[in-house]
């Protein structure tokens, strides 16, 4: 972990040196509603770092809107309308789209894929273990989530590697290790209407359109087909809504699960007492559920989401002005001592464990959280 108590939360480089735990600790203790100046010329934002405050603001979409964007970057109205997903809307529009999508990602629906996911996990692990050494991130954590998501969505298994690469280019658009079009280093203006302002966004748009056309002509038994059907109220996703959802699924569904898997296996390897606690447990032992939740809490794969204040709001003697950007640091909330006992330690029997990894507590809770848990 990065022990710099004054790390620059606006810099893309900060998190490459480790999670800035000391900075979040200081902010939670001393300035839980802190004004942060942006070093790239942005207009600045309020950093909300305590668990209860994040939950409070997350439950008030009428005051803290997602419809102005959920990332730090500023977007024109044209860019926003072209790139927005249901995440970047407020009720009732958010409710309309979410109800269409929820049919395919409910707990009951995802439970049907448990056996399939077990088979995929065994196949991926067996293949990875054929050598004398194993790169867990490359051979397991990188491959399993997209293969699993692809099977659920209904995309061909042979397209999985390509989708992983494109997802990496999208979500890591500020990292030269994954893309040649680094958002803050090259001119990406020609891609400003694409997801994540990335050329990979166009590739995924084209792929999604192909998948859409195939299913409109030939009915298939998969999630993408279900998403194209009208719901009970007759609502359907537009072509743009479908393409933006697909891009979101490829990017977010791949990245967050990969990171959580890698972090879990890292800690199991380096803290053998955790593995000892799990060995020999029956499949229905409750420790598996509590362990999954604790590893997800500790991995904290979702760093933050931005909101925009629609009216003045008082918090900790600070006045958040209408129009201000407000950043909910979910990752900080997961380590708040006011909510979790010994939050910097992994306790795989922790219960209750109302972590914030899935953005719970508001209308924007992660649609794919049951698939991620599986």
C-alpha positions as CSV (number, residue, x, y, z in Angstrom):
1,X,0.0,0.0,0.0
2,X,1.0,3.6,-0.7
3,X,1.7,5.3,2.7
4,X,1.9,8.8,1.3
5,X,-0.8,10.7,3.3
6,X,-1.0,13.4,0.7
7,X,-1.2,11.4,-2.6
8,X,-2.6,13.2,-5.6
9,X,-6.0,11.6,-6.2
10,X,-6.3,13.3,-9.6
11,X,-3.2,11.7,-11.0
12,X,-3.3,8.5,-13.1
13,X,0.1,7.6,-11.6
14,X,-0.9,7.6,-8.0
15,X,-2.4,4.1,-7.9
16,X,0.5,2.6,-9.8
17,X,2.5,2.8,-6.6
18,X,-0.1,1.0,-4.5
19,X,-3.4,1.8,-2.9
20,X,-3.2,5.3,-1.2
21,X,-4.5,4.0,2.1
22,X,-2.8,6.7,4.2
23,X,-4.4,9.4,2.1
24,X,-7.8,8.0,2.5
25,X,-7.2,7.4,6.2
26,X,-6.3,11.1,6.6
27,X,-9.3,12.3,4.7
28,X,-11.7,10.1,6.6
29,X,-10.3,11.3,9.9
30,X,-9.6,15.0,9.2
31,X,-11.6,16.1,6.1
32,X,-14.3,13.6,5.0
33,X,-15.8,16.1,2.6
34,X,-12.6,17.6,1.0
35,X,-12.3,19.9,-1.9
36,X,-9.7,18.6,-4.4
37,X,-8.2,20.7,-7.1
38,X,-7.6,19.0,-10.4
39,X,-4.0,19.2,-11.7
40,X,-5.1,18.8,-15.4
41,X,-7.1,22.0,-15.5
42,X,-10.4,20.5,-14.4
43,X,-12.7,22.5,-12.1
44,X,-12.1,20.4,-9.0
45,X,-14.4,18.1,-7.0
46,X,-15.5,17.2,-3.5
47,X,-14.0,13.9,-2.3
48,X,-16.4,12.0,-0.1
49,X,-14.5,9.3,1.8
50,X,-16.6,8.0,4.8
51,X,-18.9,5.0,4.5
52,X,-22.0,6.7,5.9
53,X,-21.5,9.8,3.9
54,X,-21.1,7.9,0.7
55,X,-24.2,5.9,1.4
56,X,-26.2,9.0,2.3
57,X,-25.3,10.8,-1.0
58,X,-25.7,7.7,-3.1
59,X,-29.3,7.4,-1.9
60,X,-30.2,10.9,-3.2
61,X,-30.0,10.8,-7.0
62,X,-32.4,13.7,-7.2
63,X,-29.7,15.9,-5.5
64,X,-26.5,14.1,-6.7
65,X,-27.1,13.3,-10.3
66,X,-25.4,10.7,-12.5
67,X,-26.8,12.4,-15.6
68,X,-23.9,14.8,-16.0
69,X,-21.4,11.9,-16.2
70,X,-19.9,9.5,-13.7
71,X,-16.2,9.9,-14.5
72,X,-14.0,12.9,-13.6
73,X,-13.6,14.1,-17.2
74,X,-15.9,16.8,-18.5
75,X,-18.1,15.9,-21.5
76,X,-20.0,18.0,-24.0
77,X,-23.8,17.3,-24.3
78,X,-23.1,15.6,-27.6
79,X,-20.5,13.3,-26.1
80,X,-22.6,12.5,-23.1
81,X,-25.7,11.5,-25.3
82,X,-23.5,9.4,-27.6
83,X,-21.6,7.5,-24.9
84,X,-24.0,7.3,-22.0
85,X,-25.1,4.0,-20.5
86,X,-27.9,3.5,-18.0
87,X,-25.3,4.2,-15.3
88,X,-25.2,7.8,-16.5
89,X,-28.9,8.4,-16.1
90,X,-31.2,9.2,-13.2
91,X,-34.7,7.9,-12.4
92,X,-37.1,7.5,-14.1
93,X,-34.9,6.9,-17.2
94,X,-32.5,4.9,-15.2
95,X,-35.3,2.8,-13.9
96,X,-36.7,2.1,-17.4
97,X,-33.4,0.8,-18.7
98,X,-32.5,-1.1,-15.6
99,X,-35.8,-3.0,-15.6
100,X,-35.1,-4.1,-19.1
101,X,-31.5,-5.3,-18.2
102,X,-32.4,-6.7,-14.8
103,X,-34.3,-9.6,-16.3
104,X,-31.1,-11.1,-17.5
105,X,-29.0,-10.4,-14.4
106,X,-31.3,-11.2,-11.5
107,X,-30.1,-13.5,-8.8
108,X,-32.5,-16.2,-10.0
109,X,-31.3,-15.9,-13.6
110,X,-27.6,-16.0,-12.7
111,X,-28.0,-19.0,-10.5
112,X,-28.8,-21.0,-13.6
113,X,-25.2,-20.6,-14.8
114,X,-23.5,-21.9,-11.6
115,X,-22.7,-25.3,-13.1
116,X,-21.4,-23.8,-16.3
117,X,-19.2,-21.4,-14.4
118,X,-17.8,-24.3,-12.3
119,X,-16.9,-26.2,-15.5
120,X,-15.3,-23.1,-17.0
121,X,-13.3,-22.4,-13.8
122,X,-12.0,-26.0,-13.8
123,X,-11.1,-25.9,-17.5
124,X,-9.2,-22.6,-17.1
125,X,-7.4,-23.7,-13.9
126,X,-6.5,-27.2,-15.4
127,X,-5.0,-25.5,-18.4
128,X,-3.1,-23.0,-16.4
129,X,-1.7,-25.7,-14.1
130,X,-0.1,-27.7,-16.9
131,X,3.2,-25.9,-16.5
132,X,5.7,-25.8,-13.7
133,X,5.0,-22.1,-13.0
134,X,1.8,-20.1,-13.3
135,X,1.1,-16.5,-13.8
136,X,-2.3,-16.3,-12.0
137,X,-3.2,-12.9,-13.4
138,X,-2.5,-13.8,-17.0
139,X,-3.6,-17.5,-17.0
140,X,-6.6,-17.4,-14.7
141,X,-7.8,-13.9,-13.6
142,X,-7.6,-12.5,-17.1
143,X,-9.2,-15.4,-18.9
144,X,-12.0,-16.6,-16.7
145,X,-14.2,-13.5,-16.3
146,X,-14.5,-12.8,-20.0
147,X,-15.1,-16.5,-20.9
148,X,-17.7,-16.6,-18.2
149,X,-19.3,-13.4,-19.4
150,X,-19.2,-14.5,-23.0
151,X,-21.0,-17.7,-22.3
152,X,-23.7,-15.9,-20.4
153,X,-24.1,-13.1,-23.0
154,X,-23.9,-15.7,-25.9
155,X,-20.8,-14.5,-27.7
156,X,-18.6,-17.2,-29.4
157,X,-15.9,-18.6,-27.1
158,X,-13.2,-18.0,-29.7
159,X,-13.9,-14.2,-29.5
160,X,-13.1,-14.1,-25.8
161,X,-9.4,-13.1,-26.2
162,X,-10.3,-10.3,-28.6
163,X,-12.9,-9.0,-26.3
164,X,-10.5,-9.1,-23.3
165,X,-8.0,-7.0,-25.3
166,X,-10.6,-4.5,-26.4
167,X,-12.0,-4.3,-22.8
168,X,-8.4,-3.6,-21.6
169,X,-8.0,-0.8,-24.2
170,X,-11.3,0.7,-23.1
171,X,-11.0,0.7,-19.3
172,X,-7.3,1.4,-19.2
173,X,-7.4,4.3,-21.7
174,X,-4.9,6.2,-19.5
175,X,-2.4,3.4,-19.4
176,X,0.2,3.1,-22.2
177,X,0.6,-0.6,-21.3
178,X,-2.8,-1.4,-22.7
179,X,-3.5,1.2,-25.4
180,X,-1.7,3.3,-28.0
181,X,-4.3,6.1,-27.6
182,X,-3.6,7.3,-24.0
183,X,-6.3,9.8,-23.3
184,X,-4.1,12.4,-21.7
185,X,-1.1,12.0,-24.0
186,X,-2.5,11.9,-27.5
187,X,-5.3,13.7,-29.4
188,X,-8.3,11.4,-29.1
189,X,-10.9,13.9,-30.4
190,X,-11.9,11.8,-33.3
191,X,-13.1,9.1,-30.9
192,X,-14.9,11.5,-28.5
193,X,-18.3,10.0,-29.3
194,X,-17.0,6.4,-28.6
195,X,-17.1,4.7,-25.2
196,X,-14.2,5.8,-23.0
197,X,-13.1,8.1,-25.9
198,X,-11.2,5.1,-27.3
199,X,-10.8,3.6,-30.8
200,X,-11.6,0.3,-29.1
201,X,-15.0,1.7,-28.5
202,X,-15.7,1.7,-32.2
203,X,-14.5,-1.9,-32.6
204,X,-16.8,-3.0,-29.8
205,X,-19.7,-0.9,-31.2
206,X,-19.3,-2.7,-34.6
207,X,-19.1,-6.1,-32.8
208,X,-22.2,-5.4,-30.7
209,X,-24.1,-4.3,-33.8
210,X,-23.2,-7.6,-35.5
211,X,-24.4,-9.6,-32.5
212,X,-27.6,-7.5,-32.4
213,X,-28.4,-8.1,-36.1
214,X,-27.8,-11.9,-35.8
215,X,-30.3,-12.1,-32.9
216,X,-32.9,-10.0,-34.6
217,X,-32.8,-12.4,-37.5
218,X,-32.4,-15.7,-35.6
219,X,-33.6,-16.2,-32.0
220,X,-31.0,-17.5,-29.7
221,X,-31.2,-18.8,-26.1
222,X,-28.8,-16.3,-24.5
223,X,-28.8,-13.1,-22.5
224,X,-28.2,-10.8,-25.5
225,X,-31.4,-12.2,-27.1
226,X,-33.3,-11.6,-23.9
227,X,-32.1,-8.0,-23.7
228,X,-33.5,-7.3,-27.2
229,X,-37.0,-8.5,-26.3
230,X,-39.6,-6.0,-25.0
231,X,-40.2,-6.1,-21.2
232,X,-43.7,-6.5,-19.7
233,X,-44.4,-2.8,-20.4
234,X,-43.3,-3.1,-24.0
235,X,-40.1,-1.2,-23.5
236,X,-37.1,-2.1,-25.6
237,X,-33.5,-1.0,-25.8
238,X,-32.5,1.2,-28.7
239,X,-29.6,0.3,-30.8
240,X,-27.4,2.8,-29.1
241,X,-28.5,1.7,-25.6
242,X,-27.7,-1.9,-26.6
243,X,-24.2,-1.0,-27.9
244,X,-23.3,1.1,-24.9
245,X,-24.5,-1.6,-22.5
246,X,-22.4,-4.2,-24.4
247,X,-19.3,-1.9,-24.2
248,X,-19.9,-1.4,-20.5
249,X,-20.3,-5.2,-19.9
250,X,-17.0,-5.9,-21.8
251,X,-15.1,-3.2,-19.9
252,X,-16.4,-3.2,-16.4
253,X,-17.5,-6.9,-16.2
254,X,-14.0,-8.0,-17.3
255,X,-11.8,-5.6,-15.3
256,X,-13.4,-5.6,-11.9
257,X,-13.8,-9.4,-11.6
258,X,-10.3,-9.9,-12.9
259,X,-8.8,-7.6,-10.3
260,X,-10.9,-9.2,-7.5
261,X,-9.8,-12.7,-8.5
262,X,-6.2,-11.7,-8.7
263,X,-6.2,-10.0,-5.3
264,X,-8.0,-13.0,-3.7
265,X,-5.4,-15.4,-5.0
266,X,-2.6,-13.1,-4.0
267,X,-3.7,-13.0,-0.4
268,X,-4.5,-16.7,-0.3
269,X,-0.9,-17.4,-1.4
270,X,0.6,-14.9,1.0
271,X,-1.6,-15.6,4.0
272,X,-1.7,-19.5,4.2
273,X,-3.8,-19.3,7.3
274,X,-6.7,-18.1,5.1
275,X,-6.3,-21.1,2.9
276,X,-6.2,-23.4,5.9
277,X,-9.6,-22.0,7.0
278,X,-11.1,-22.9,3.7
279,X,-9.6,-26.3,3.1
280,X,-12.0,-29.2,3.6
281,X,-15.1,-27.1,3.8
282,X,-18.3,-28.4,2.2
283,X,-19.6,-26.6,-0.8
284,X,-22.6,-25.4,1.2
285,X,-20.6,-24.1,4.2
286,X,-21.4,-20.5,4.9
287,X,-17.7,-19.6,5.0
288,X,-17.6,-19.6,1.2
289,X,-20.2,-16.8,1.0
290,X,-18.5,-14.7,3.7
291,X,-15.0,-15.3,2.2
292,X,-16.2,-14.1,-1.2
293,X,-17.7,-11.0,0.2
294,X,-14.6,-10.2,2.3
295,X,-12.2,-10.7,-0.6
296,X,-14.4,-8.4,-2.7
297,X,-14.4,-5.8,0.1
298,X,-10.7,-5.9,0.4
299,X,-10.0,-5.8,-3.3
300,X,-12.4,-2.8,-3.6
301,X,-12.3,-3.0,-7.4
302,X,-14.5,0.1,-8.0
303,X,-12.5,3.1,-7.0
304,X,-15.1,5.8,-7.3
305,X,-18.1,7.3,-9.2
306,X,-18.8,10.9,-9.8
307,X,-22.1,12.7,-9.2
308,X,-23.0,16.3,-9.9
309,X,-24.9,18.4,-7.2
310,X,-28.2,19.7,-8.5
311,X,-28.7,22.0,-5.5
312,X,-26.7,23.3,-2.6
313,X,-26.1,20.7,0.1
314,X,-24.5,20.9,3.6
315,X,-22.1,18.1,4.7
316,X,-19.7,18.4,7.6
317,X,-20.0,22.1,7.7
318,X,-19.1,22.4,4.0
319,X,-21.4,23.7,1.4
320,X,-21.5,21.7,-1.8
321,X,-22.7,24.1,-4.5
322,X,-25.1,23.3,-7.2
323,X,-23.1,22.2,-10.3
324,X,-20.1,21.0,-8.2
325,X,-18.6,17.6,-9.0
326,X,-18.9,15.2,-6.1
327,X,-16.8,12.0,-6.1
328,X,-17.9,9.0,-4.0
329,X,-14.8,7.0,-3.1
330,X,-16.4,3.6,-2.6
331,X,-12.9,2.1,-2.2
332,X,-12.3,4.4,0.9
333,X,-15.7,3.4,2.4
334,X,-14.6,-0.2,2.3
335,X,-11.8,0.6,4.8
336,X,-13.7,2.9,7.1
337,X,-13.1,1.9,10.7
338,X,-16.5,3.4,11.6
339,X,-18.1,0.7,9.7
340,X,-15.7,-2.3,9.7
341,X,-13.7,-3.8,12.6
342,X,-10.0,-4.0,11.7
343,X,-10.7,-3.1,8.0
344,X,-7.1,-3.4,6.9
345,X,-7.1,-7.1,7.8
346,X,-8.9,-9.9,5.9
347,X,-11.4,-11.8,8.0
348,X,-13.1,-14.4,5.8
349,X,-15.8,-15.0,8.4
350,X,-16.7,-11.3,8.6
351,X,-20.5,-10.9,9.1
352,X,-22.3,-8.7,8.4
353,X,-20.3,-7.3,5.6
354,X,-22.1,-4.5,3.9
355,X,-19.2,-3.4,1.7
356,X,-19.4,-0.9,-1.1
357,X,-17.7,-2.7,-3.9
358,X,-21.0,-3.0,-5.8
359,X,-22.2,0.6,-5.0
360,X,-25.0,-0.6,-2.8
361,X,-27.4,1.8,-1.1
362,X,-28.7,3.5,-4.1
363,X,-30.4,3.0,-7.5
364,X,-27.0,2.4,-9.2
365,X,-26.0,-0.8,-7.4
366,X,-24.0,-3.0,-9.8
367,X,-26.3,-4.8,-12.2
368,X,-23.8,-7.7,-12.5
369,X,-23.0,-8.2,-8.8
370,X,-24.6,-11.7,-8.7
371,X,-22.6,-12.8,-11.7
372,X,-19.4,-11.3,-10.2
373,X,-20.0,-13.2,-6.9
374,X,-20.5,-16.5,-8.8
